[in-house]
Amino acid sequence: MFDSYWMPFTANRQFKHSPKTLTTAKGIYYQSSDGKKILDGISGLWCCNLGHARPEIADAVNKQILNLDYATAFQVGNEPAFKLANKLVELSNTSSATNHLKNVFFCNSGSEAVDTALKIALAYHKANGEPQRTILIGREKGYHGVGFGGMSVGGLENNKKQFLPLLSNVDHLPHLLDIEKNSFSKGMPKFGLDKLEYLEILVQKHGADKIAAVIVEPFSGSAGVIIPPLGYLEKLREITRKHGILLIFDEVISGFGRVGNLFAAQRWNVQPDMITMAKGLTNGVIPMGAVMIANYIHHKLMHGDQKYIELFHGYTYSGHPVASAAALACLDIYQKENLFTKAIELENYWQEQLHSLKDLPNVIDIRNIGLAGAIEFKPPHQDLSTLYAYNIFTNCFNNGLLVRHTGDIIALSPPLVINKSEIDLLISILKQALIFQACNIVD
Ligand SMILES: Cc1ncc(COP(=O)(O)O)c(C=O)c1O
């Protein structure tokens, strides 16, 4: 049964040696193929913020398929896509950080959203009379998906090394992980603002008028929940604005309630020129991504003879009516159940529970923000690197908890509908897995 499927971002041979499969899901629990109930500690993969099997989404999808299952978005429109774009703009309008984002471009994933935003940045500068602005700046340890654009601005070397060479018009800011100075910080750490000085060095190196855009995740999710220091995002905005450089926030993970607002930009009141999103937009039920774009960027591109296409970009499934219907149903649930702000309400409790694991063996850092967190380990032997967190992941899975392991890190992002006693359960399964792994090594 397992032979044909080449699984993504997976050690396929290791998986097929001891397969783990999920068969059903409801609320915050999965069921595995051997009948175990498994608490979803990572919202699927940072996407099922509303919990699983929500009937409201299922009904909306079902209704939409029977009504209009597909329509091209090239030169023909469909109602749900227009409604969804309006709804996203309406929701963004409530904050001064995002009330300038007046247009939405739809795609199917976070990777496509990132490549779309990078292309819009380049097209904007050309339309704005600055065609020489072509340099794109990302950040070390950043993850922006797997397209060639996103991979290039991304900063995870393992994701790039098999596919070199990538885009050459790219540079990177230093990453923000500093376990020596910031270990066990609660929320935003104190140290690291000085790392932004490197942006001025990059400006000197390339020339301010050559840089098109800086793209960052408000906090790095895939690299293991790396949170920027206090004041970093504000300062980043200040420097980019000073030099006429566009700022793109990749909110594929940080959006849709993960840090207590629709977007992380709103929490820290920073105005990006574009926001990329996916995942929580449709609760992971139907693939969909989007870019929200500042009115002045859109305006610049709506020029020239009206019969010509303004942006030669789009996907067969852009503004898919069924995905749009799913997203509209999701946004209704976020609003009705006050889930955009739920992570703020639970943040302190989540933080204290997570940091209660601080003194367990081999734990060298715990990081948290909103309803996200990570635990980093220093395995006692070099040859246990990666395997240490993998063993914890396996132990958790066998005992009823799904976590994400990456390198020597366990990452967590439970659904926003989790309650305090379920957080307790999550932490207790994780704690016994950490103790078991530590004891196993000592033995
Ligand atoms: C910040 C960020 N950008 C982009 C992506 C890529 O999204 P997708 O896997 O939907 O292409 C991810 C995926 O985790 C992400 O975390």
The ligand as an SDF file (V2000), in Angstrom:
LIG
                    3D

 16 16  0  0  0  0  0  0  0  0999 V2000
    5.6060   31.4490    6.0630 C   0  0  0  0  0  0  0  0  0  0  0  0
    5.2720   30.4380    5.0010 C   0  0  0  0  0  0  0  0  0  0  0  0
    5.2450   30.8190    3.7240 N   0  0  0  0  0  0  0  0  0  0  0  0
    4.9410   29.9660    2.7460 C   0  0  0  0  0  0  0  0  0  0  0  0
    4.6440   28.6530    3.0230 C   0  0  0  0  0  0  0  0  0  0  0  0
    4.3350   27.7060    1.9010 C   0  0  0  0  0  0  0  0  0  0  0  0
    3.0020   27.3530    1.9410 O   0  0  0  0  0  0  0  0  0  0  0  0
    2.4860   26.1020    1.0710 P   0  0  0  0  0  0  0  0  0  0  0  0
    3.0390   24.8720    1.7230 O   0  0  0  0  0  0  0  0  0  0  0  0
    0.9910   26.2220    1.1820 O   0  0  0  0  0  0  0  0  0  0  0  0
    2.9640   26.2930   -0.3110 O   0  0  0  0  0  0  0  0  0  0  0  0
    4.6530   28.2210    4.3430 C   0  0  0  0  0  0  0  0  0  0  0  0
    4.3420   26.8310    4.6690 C   0  0  0  0  0  0  0  0  0  0  0  0
    4.4500   26.3680    5.7790 O   0  0  0  0  0  0  0  0  0  0  0  0
    4.9780   29.1230    5.3720 C   0  0  0  0  0  0  0  0  0  0  0  0
    5.0480   28.7650    6.6310 O   0  0  0  0  0  0  0  0  0  0  0  0
  1  2  1  0
  2  3  1  0
  2 15  2  0
  3  4  2  0
  4  5  1  0
  5  6  1  0
  5 12  2  0
  6  7  1  0
  7  8  1  0
  8  9  2  0
  8 10  1  0
  8 11  1  0
 12 13  1  0
 12 15  1  0
 13 14  2  0
 15 16  1  0
M  END
$$$$
